[in-house]
Amino acid sequence: MADDEGINPCPSVGSVAQGALQPGTDEDSGFSEISDDSSTYTASLASSIKQFRIEHGRTYHSFREGKYGLPNDEPELDRLDLQHHLFEMSLHSRLQEAPIGDKVRSCLDVGTAEDHPEAQVIGIDLSPVQPNWLPPNLQFLVDDAEDTWHYRSPFDFIHSRMMVGSIGDWPAFLSNALQWTSPGGWIELQDVETLTSDDGTFVKDPPSCDLARWWTLVCKAFDVAGRKVEAAEDHKQRLEAAGYVDVQESVHKWPISAWPEDEHLKRLGIWSRENTMALLEALALAPLTRFLGWSVEEVQVLLAGCRKDVKNTNIHAYWRIRMVWGRKPENDSK
């Protein structure tokens, strides 16, 4: 087994973060098109794309195999539904922070169709796992967001959610995004920043519990893969460096269980606990076995201890979620 030394804790958010939390007492796919290196249009959905890689009992995408570390099977799709609800709870039923208004004509990514039925929405993913029924304004492509982008026209809004651990070159990704943002249009990045606590009941370095060790190892495995998980802290600077203006950010907290005293955060914690429980294996199984040399049995032993930690309301850990949004200048025609 590889050791888990040498990982530094994520720097604190500083003044942008919310105040410290107070503990309480107690099939076929809906994708209609597929892109390759030369085009995002007209190619048929190849059968090989739907023949997913099976690894340790979970399935993973076959298009650009191995690039994304999490599975794409039914348990993971169920977890993503939980995660989507957590975003809705954090944003009070909104889907974004950016002030995009009600005149958006075109959007890139997933999750904006319901709030903006007047807009044409394109969602991209490495896996063709979307449902058969789709809103009439929503279209999915099997595509790699790190490739050169090929679309018919720029977008009024680009929405990126939970892409840390997937993007290897953020400046290149945001350069593509700026090129395909309409002048005056917006981009928003919504990502997990880290797993932490405000009161020292969860410490990453040295790991204070199995859950802290799990997070340390996950971060290390993704670092080895070249796709850093703890990348969101620098999103604001990245957007500004790419050329976006009026860049703002907000930080939200998802407690890992129902330990907070605040009722809203307690409800978030109930949902977050289920999401975290499902995430434990999804986020660790392939990365730890692929990049750190762990056996499946070793991973499962670690996960057993993590599940106990998630249920332990004396551990006041939470996911820190960072949302960053910015606007392309009106006079920028690039």
C-alpha positions in Angstrom: 0.0 0.0 0.0 1.3 3.4 -0.8 1.7 5.8 2.1 -0.4 8.9 2.5 2.2 11.4 3.6 3.1 14.7 2.1 -0.3 16.3 1.5 -0.7 19.8 2.7 -4.1 21.0 3.9 -6.1 23.4 1.7 -5.6 27.0 2.7 -8.5 28.6 4.4 -11.0 30.7 2.5 -10.6 33.7 4.7 -13.2 36.4 4.8 -15.3 35.1 2.0 -16.4 32.0 3.9 -19.6 31.8 5.9 -19.3 32.0 9.7 -18.3 28.9 11.6 -21.0 26.3 11.9 -22.4 25.6 15.3 -23.0 22.0 16.3 -26.5 21.0 17.6 -27.3 18.6 20.3 -28.3 15.9 19.0 -31.5 3.2 -22.0 -30.9 4.2 -24.1 -29.4 7.5 -23.7 -30.9 10.9 -24.3 -27.8 12.0 -26.2 -28.6 12.8 -29.8 -25.2 13.6 -31.2 -21.6 12.7 -30.5 -18.4 14.7 -31.2 -14.9 13.6 -32.1 -11.7 15.5 -32.5 -12.9 17.2 -35.6 -16.6 17.8 -35.1 -19.4 17.9 -32.6 -22.0 17.4 -35.3 -23.8 14.7 -37.3 -21.8 11.6 -36.2 -23.9 8.7 -35.0 -23.8 7.5 -31.4 -21.2 4.7 -31.7 -22.0 1.5 -29.9 -18.6 1.4 -28.3 -19.4 4.6 -26.4 -22.2 2.7 -24.6 -20.0 -0.3 -23.8 -18.8 1.0 -20.5 -15.6 -0.1 -18.7 -16.3 -2.4 -15.8 -13.9 -2.0 -12.9 -14.2 -3.6 -9.5 -18.0 -3.9 -9.9 -18.6 -0.3 -11.0 -18.9 1.0 -14.6 -16.9 3.9 -16.1 -17.1 5.9 -19.3 -15.4 4.3 -22.4 -15.1 7.5 -24.4 -11.6 8.9 -23.5 -11.4 6.0 -21.1 -9.9 6.7 -17.7 -10.1 10.5 -17.9 -12.9 10.8 -15.3 -12.3 9.0 -12.0 -15.9 8.5 -10.9 -18.3 5.8 -12.1 -21.3 6.3 -14.4 -23.6 3.6 -13.1 -27.1 3.8 -11.5 -25.8 4.3 -7.9 -23.7 7.2 -9.1 -26.6 8.7 -11.1 -28.8 8.5 -8.0 -26.0 10.2 -6.0 -25.9 13.0 -8.6 -29.6 13.6 -8.1 -28.9 14.0 -4.4 -26.1 16.4 -5.2 -28.3 18.4 -7.5 -30.8 18.8 -4.7 -28.0 20.1 -2.4 -27.2 22.8 -4.9 -30.9 23.7 -5.1 -31.1 23.9 -1.3 -27.9 26.1 -1.1 -29.2 28.4 -3.8 -32.9 28.4 -2.6 -34.2 26.7 -5.7 -32.1 28.7 -8.1 -29.5 27.0 -10.4 -26.9 29.7 -10.5 -25.6 32.8 -8.8 -24.7 34.7 -12.0 -27.2 37.5 -12.8 -28.0 36.2 -16.3 -31.5 37.6 -16.4 -34.4 36.2 -18.4 -33.2 36.8 -22.0 -30.7 34.0 -22.3 -30.9 32.4 -25.7 -28.2 29.7 -25.5 -26.5 27.8 -22.6 -23.8 25.3 -22.5 -23.9 22.5 -19.9 -26.5 20.7 -17.8 -29.2 21.9 -15.4 -30.3 25.2 -16.9 -33.2 24.0 -19.1 -35.9 24.0 -16.5 -35.3 27.5 -15.3 -34.8 28.9 -18.8 -37.2 27.1 -21.2 -36.7 30.0 -23.7 -33.0 29.1 -24.1 -31.4 26.4 -26.2 -29.3 24.3 -23.9 -26.4 22.0 -24.9 -25.1 19.6 -22.3 -21.9 17.7 -22.7 -20.6 14.6 -20.9 -18.1 11.8 -21.4 -20.9 9.3 -20.8 -24.2 8.8 -22.7 -26.2 8.3 -19.5 -29.0 10.8 -19.7 -32.7 9.9 -19.6 -34.8 9.2 -22.7 -37.1 12.1 -22.0 -35.6 15.5 -22.4 -37.1 19.0 -22.4 -37.5 20.2 -26.0 -34.9 22.9 -25.6 -32.2 20.5 -24.2 -29.7 18.5 -26.3 -26.8 16.3 -25.1 -23.5 15.6 -26.8 -20.9 13.0 -25.9 -17.9 15.3 -25.8 -14.7 16.2 -23.9 -14.7 19.7 -22.5 -10.9 19.8 -22.7 -10.9 19.4 -26.5 -11.0 22.3 -28.9 -14.7 23.4 -28.9 -16.7 23.3 -32.1 -20.2 24.9 -31.8 -22.4 26.8 -34.2 -22.5 30.0 -32.2 -21.3 31.3 -28.8 -23.3 31.0 -25.6 -25.0 33.6 -23.4 -24.3 31.4 -20.3 -21.7 28.6 -19.6 -22.5 26.6 -16.5 -19.8 24.2 -15.1 -20.5 22.2 -12.0 -18.2 19.8 -10.1 -15.5 19.7 -12.7 -12.5 19.7 -10.2 -10.8 16.3 -10.6 -11.9 16.3 -14.3 -10.0 19.3 -15.7 -6.3 19.0 -16.0 -5.6 22.4 -17.6 -7.9 25.1 -16.2 -6.4 28.0 -18.2 -6.9 26.2 -21.5 -10.5 25.2 -20.5 -11.3 28.8 -19.6 -9.7 30.1 -22.7 -12.0 27.9 -24.7 -14.9 29.1 -22.6 -14.1 32.8 -23.1 -13.9 32.3 -26.9 -17.4 30.7 -26.8 -19.0 33.1 -24.4 -21.1 35.8 -26.1 -19.9 39.4 -25.5 -21.8 40.4 -22.2 -22.4 36.7 -21.5 -21.7 34.9 -18.2 -19.8 31.9 -17.0 -20.3 30.2 -13.6 -18.1 27.5 -12.0 -19.6 25.5 -9.1 -17.2 23.2 -7.4 -16.3 21.6 -4.1 -13.2 23.2 -2.6 -12.3 20.9 0.2 -13.6 18.8 3.2 -12.8 20.6 6.5 -14.1 21.7 9.9 -14.1 25.0 11.8 -13.4 23.5 15.3 -10.7 21.0 14.7 -12.9 17.9 15.0 -11.8 17.1 11.4 -8.2 17.7 10.5 -6.6 16.6 7.2 -2.9 16.8 8.1 -2.2 14.7 10.0 -5.5 12.9 9.4 -7.7 13.0 12.5 -9.9 10.1 11.5 -10.5 7.6 8.7 -12.6 10.1 6.8 -9.7 12.6 6.9 -7.3 9.9 5.7 -9.7 9.1 2.9 -9.9 12.7 1.7 -6.1 13.0 1.9 -5.6 9.9 -0.2 -8.3 10.9 -2.7 -6.5 14.3 -3.2 -3.2 12.6 -3.6 -4.5 10.1 -6.2 -6.1 12.9 -8.3 -2.8 14.9 -8.0 -0.9 11.8 -9.4 -3.5 11.7 -12.2 -2.8 15.3 -13.0 -6.4 16.4 -12.2 -6.3 18.3 -8.9 -9.4 18.0 -6.7 -8.6 20.9 -4.4 -8.5 23.5 -7.3 -11.6 25.7 -6.7 -9.9 28.1 -4.4 -8.2 29.7 -7.4 -11.2 29.9 -9.7 -11.7 33.6 -9.2 -8.1 34.4 -10.2 -8.4 32.0 -13.1 -11.6 33.7 -14.5 -9.9 37.1 -14.2 -6.7 35.8 -15.9 -8.8 34.4 -18.7 -10.4 37.8 -19.4 -13.7 37.7 -17.6 -14.7 40.8 -15.7 -17.1 41.5 -12.8 -15.9 38.3 -11.2 -17.6 37.4 -7.9 -17.7 34.4 -5.7 -19.7 32.8 -2.8 -18.9 30.0 -0.4 -21.4 27.5 0.9 -21.2 24.8 3.5 -22.6 21.3 3.3 -22.3 19.6 6.7 -21.6 15.8 6.3 -24.4 15.0 8.8 -27.1 16.6 10.8 -24.8 18.0 13.4 -25.4 21.8 13.0 -27.7 23.7 15.3 -29.0 25.9 12.5 -32.2 24.3 11.0 -31.3 25.0 7.4 -27.8 23.6 7.7 -29.2 20.6 9.6 -31.5 19.8 6.7 -28.6 20.3 4.3 -26.6 17.9 6.5 -29.3 15.2 6.3 -29.1 15.3 2.5 -25.3 15.7 2.5 -24.9 12.6 4.7 -26.6 10.5 2.1 -24.6 12.1 -0.7 -21.3 11.6 1.2 -22.0 8.0 2.0 -22.5 7.3 -1.7 -19.5 9.4 -2.6 -17.1 7.5 -0.4 -16.6 4.5 -2.7 -17.3 6.4 -5.9 -14.5 8.9 -5.3 -11.9 6.4 -4.0 -12.3 3.1 -5.7 -10.8 3.8 -9.1 -8.3 6.5 -8.1 -6.8 4.6 -5.1 -6.4 1.4 -7.1 -5.3 3.0 -10.3 -2.8 5.6 -9.0 -1.8 4.6 -5.4 -1.5 0.8 -5.8 -4.2 0.0 -3.3 -6.2 -3.3 -3.4 -9.9 -3.3 -3.5 -9.9 -5.0 -0.1 -7.8 -2.2 1.4 -10.1 0.4 0.0 -13.2 -1.3 1.5 -11.6 -1.5 5.0 -10.9 2.2 4.8 -14.4 2.9 3.7 -15.9 1.0 6.6 -14.2 3.4 9.0 -15.3 6.4 6.9 -18.9 5.4 7.2 -18.6 5.4 10.9 -17.1 8.8 10.8 -19.8 10.2 8.7 -22.4 9.0 11.2 -20.5 10.4 14.1 -22.1 13.8 14.9 -19.1 14.7 17.1 -17.1 15.2 13.8 -18.2 18.6 12.6 -16.9 18.3 9.1 -18.4 20.0 6.0 -17.9 20.2 2.3 -16.9 23.8 1.4 -18.5 24.6 -2.0 -17.2 27.6 -4.0 -19.2 29.3 -6.7 -17.5 31.8 -9.0 -19.1 33.8 -11.8 -17.9 36.4 -14.3 -18.9 38.3 -17.5 -17.2 38.5 -20.8 -16.7 42.2 -21.7 -19.2 43.7 -24.1 -16.5 44.9 -26.5 -14.6 41.6 -26.5 -15.4 39.9 -29.9 -12.8 37.1 -29.4 
